Amino acid sequence: MTSLKRNKMLNPIYIKLLFLSFSLLYTASTFAQVEGSETRYVRIGSLQSHYTAYGSERAWNNSYYEGLRWPAEYLQQDNAVIKRAWIGAENYIDKDGLEWPAYAISLTAGFVGTSIFPMELKQTARFAPPAVYVDGNNVTAPYASDVDDINPNQIPDRIITNVVNTSMGLTMKRTIYVFSQQYHDNYHIKIFTFTNTGNVDYDDEIERHGPINGVRVGWGTRYSCSREGAYRIGNGQSWGKHSWVTKRGENYADHYMEEITPANPIVDWLRCGFSWAGQSELNDFDNIGAPYVTRDGRLTSPHHVGTVVLHVDKSITDRDDDPLQPTTLGWHAGDTYPGITSVTRAEIPKMVALYSMLSGIPHNGLGGNDRFYENYIDKNSDPWLNHNDGGGTNLWINYGPFDIPEGDSIVIVEAEGINGLSRPMCELIGRRWKKAYLDANDKGPFELPDHSITTDKDKYKDAWVMTGQDSIMKTFGRAKRNFDLGFLIPQPPEPPSLFKVKSGGDKIILSWAPSASEGEEDFGGYKIFRIEGKTDTLYNEIFACGYETKNPQIVNYYEDLNAVRGVSYYYYIVAFSKGLNNETNANPHGKLYSSKYYTRTTEPAYLRRIAGENLSGIRIVPNPYYFDKSKNLQFPGEQNKIMFYNIPKYCQIKIFTERGDLVKTIHHDDGSGDEAWFNISSSRQIIVSGVYIAHIEVTQDIFDLTTQPQRLILKKGASVIKKFIVVR
């Protein structure tokens, strides 16, 4: 396919994009205003996040900084803190004919209804999200509101469309493209279309006419790298206080006509900037990578997160990419910026200062259009001490100036992505570092990424963490290839539209509806993966059918006969291709897999015992229950779990203290011989150490259905008392 950089005007995707941009003026009246706090969450790839109706995101949710989760299968992997976005123009004439030397607005929640007016926020999907059931419970139901419409003709798996009118008459349309293909699921492509509509509020009326000149847009984005890593580093990293910022692409103009290929996937000439967590001045150890020093040493902050610029219109008459844009690509002190509080003329001095910042002049001198990390100091110092703004350091990007006549638009395209060491590598490197951290005489040897050897544990750890720079550049290169191909990257088969997991007495039964892609020539088959105890760790493949597997016949049913009683199991299923259609330069060739995030179960399934036929066989496991031992050995990943085995299929379990106080009543009616209890009382309190009494009573007559006439096994009201001990 012809590269967009070589000839965008011949690319049908780009022509469609421009048509939609220009038509925005005439379709704005079809939008109805939406609440500024409204969000849409996308959860189909390894990078998951929410997007807000007012056109930018503040990650604080009144508890923690939420968003940009990667890798999404693990807990506390949020990387977002805040994106401050601004739009400005010079020599601006408002709807009343008043002239402003500069007019600037901030895309923040506090300005909704005064200077920004959210008109649309919706998410469309290429196919309906699969339904996933565990023991009859639809575990995907809580996410049903993610998707507003299904559009089988769209190319990306998900498209989020966000339209915001502004008081300056410039309407921003933000279109986020998200893919679930395994080589392209850790970035989101964002197309910003700024149209001079003249609409300065919510209604359909066009209040302002004429051009808007000297338009500049820009943002400062701060990352925590990541939420879990922030806890390990501490001292303010939750808001990105210790994050470094660096950039690439100063020589973009010399290379932008070149094509990136899988054979050479990492280039340093892409226009991009990214952050990673640096050293805290309050830690007495090298905290690069945020090793979990109080546990096993696992690296909790391998994250390199940032933005790559894919396209900037030269002007409204020249839609080719401008290699001299953005105006600014560098860093800015975290909380140092002109704080506009209203859109009144009293704010003109601050608007002039903000417009100056959008022009690339750091506010109060605290910023730079350069490589903050490489140009300032080595990684072992605290980043924020270089500018003394405790808010941290932002990635700073500005575009413009653009002159936009009434009815015309300017298009800017970015991709935001994350990459870094995999979880297994974080565990391997971190544990080896921790071993040397505890033993001052441990000098390795330690193998570096280039296979050379060092005796320095910190040099070893840091070198592996810094491989994340190559990883994020590879991600940005794939985003650029995707855009250059008009988003026509090879696609995996669709996942099954229905996935059911059912706990059984001697097996766990998995069944699924056929993928809509099953009839295609490139369809390969299915694979099922399983994990024990918790979802935030590595899954193991337990079954495969179809192309190049031990089970060549494609089936839609599997019985897991290897489960262990009392252990919780989580599953996902993927459809895979033969790889016949994956031969472009978009990514490595070979099989492609539907995303596991479509079908992951979030509630456990168990191998349940056949119901007991007598009360004497009932067992309580573990007994005694030792908190420090049982939580890890008996049922991994499930703290406080006690199991009642061989119980009648219909019974009531009442748990009392030794002195006779009722602690908990459990109604068992699922027909199995198992019931779990997590040491929680009826008042939602964890029970204390002591001797406890379980009174188990049959709640209805139970018959042997295999005999004629049916034999009574257990009579309603029959009961037994069992004792068990809890030690904390």
Secondary structure, DSSP 8 states (H G I E B T S, - for coil): ---HHHHGGG-HHHHHHHHHHHHHHHHGGG-----TT-EEEE-SSSSBEEEETTSS-B-B-SSSB---BSSTTSTT-B-EEEEEEEEEEEEEE-TTS-EEEEEEEE-SGGGBTTTEEEEEEEEEESS---EEEETTEETTGGGGGG-SEE-TT-SSSEEEEEEEEETTSEEEEEEEEE--STTSSSEEEEEEEEEE----SSSS-----S-EEEEEEEEEEEE-S-HHHHHHH-TTGGGTTTEEEEEE-TTHHHHTTS--BTTB---S-S-EEEEEE---TT-SS--TT-B-TTTT--BS---EEEEEEEEEBS-SS--SB-TT--SEEEEEETT-S-----SSGGGHHHHHHHHHHHTT--GGG-EESS-HHHHH--TTS-GGGGTT-TT-EEEEEEEEEEEE-TT-EEEEEEEEEEE---HHHHHHHHHHHHHHHH-TT----EE-TTS-EES-HHHHHHHHHTHHHHHHHHHHHHHHHHHHTTT--------BSEEEEEEBSS-EEEEE--BTTTTSTTEEEEEEEEEES-SSS--EEEEEEETTSS--S--SEEEE----TT-EEEEEEEEEE-STT--STTS--S--B--GGGT--SS-EEB--B--SSGGG-EEESSSEEHHHHHHHTSTT-TT-EEEES--SSEEEEEEETT--EEEEEEE-SSBSEEEE-SB-TTS-B--SEEEEEEEEE-S-EEETTSSS-EEEE-TT-EEEEEEEEE-
